[in-house]
Amino acid sequence: MYAAIADLVLVVLFALSGRSSHSESLTAAGVLQTAWPFLAALAIGWLVCRMWRAPLAVWPQGVCLWLITVAGGMALRILSGNTAELPFVIVATLVLALFLLGHRLLATFVTRRPKRA
């Protein structure tokens, strides 16, 4: 449950930060307009990668989810009439890698730390 909620929040945060950095409106509708292709791709990725089996696994589930989220989000973005300029694709790829893989790495580190007696 943690991983799914974290993924959703981080994809919305990605959209929010992108809109903010380009001085676009930060209304709920505006953020949703930017986020929906990536949220839809994230949902597809959760199904394709069967994330419920190992929601915190970086490899292969996390990498699979990240790639589907980026590629699917870009495809849906283009199909809906928006652009996907190369700088945006690069930034989105890197930021979503940091977000989707980063929280899994952090959670793995925290849950695998030896417990003190």
N, C-alpha and C positions, 0 to 999 in steps of 0.2 A: 504494500500500500504506500509506504514511504516513497519508493522509487517512482511510482506513477504520478503522485502528487508533485514531487520534486521536478520531474520532467515537465509537467504542465506549467508549473510556476516559472521554471527557467526559460521555457519557450516564450511565455508571455513577457518575461523580463527582457529577453532578446528583442522582441518586437518593440517594447516600450523604450529600450535604450536606443534602438535604431531611430525611432520617431523623434526622440528627444535630441539626438545628435544632429538631426536634420531640421530641427525647429518646426516639426510638424505637430499638429494638435495631439494632446495626450488624453483625449476623451476616450471613453470606453469603446465607442463605435470605431474610432480611428485606430486604436490599438488592436481591436478585434479584426479590422480590415487587413492589417499587416500580419497578424498572427495566424489567422485561420488556415492558410495553406500549410503552414508548418505544424499546426496542431492536428490537422487532418492527416498529414504524412506521419506524424508521431503516432497517432492511433493505428494507422496501417502498419507502421513499424512494430508496434507492440504485438500485433496479431501475427505478422509474418515471422518475426524473430522469437515468438512465444516467450515473451519477456517474463511472464508469470512463473516460468520454470526456474529462472535464475535472475531476478530483477536487478541485482547489484553486480552481476558479472560484467567485467569490462570486455573480456574476450570470450566468445565471439558475440554474445548478445548485445553488449553496449555498442560495439563498433558497427554491427549490423543496424541497430536502431539509429545511430547517428547518421550513417550513410543514407538510409531510407528517408530520414527526416529532412536532410539537406536536399537530396535529389528530388524526392517527391514534393517537398515544399516549393522548390524552384519550378518544377513542372506545373504544379497547380497555380502558382503565381503567374507564370507566362500564359497558361490557358485561360486565366481569368482577365487577361488584358493588361497586366502590369509588366514592368520590365524586370530584367535580371542582368544588369550590367556586370561585367567581369569583376570590378572591385567589390560589388555587393556580394557576388557569389563567393569570393575569397574570404571576405570578412564573415559572412554567414557560416561558411564552412569552419573557420577557425573558432568563432565564438560558440557555435553549437557543439564543437568538439570539446572545448573547454567546459561548457556547461554540462552536457550529457555524459561525457566520460569523466569529467572532474569530480562530480558529486559521487560517482560510483567508486572512483579511486579513493576518495576521502572516506566514504562509508566502509570500504574494505579495510582500509588502514585502521579505522576506529574499532571495527568489530574483530579484527585479528590481533589486536594488542594483547600481550600477555596480562593476565589479571594478577594483581598483587594479593598476597595472602593477608 
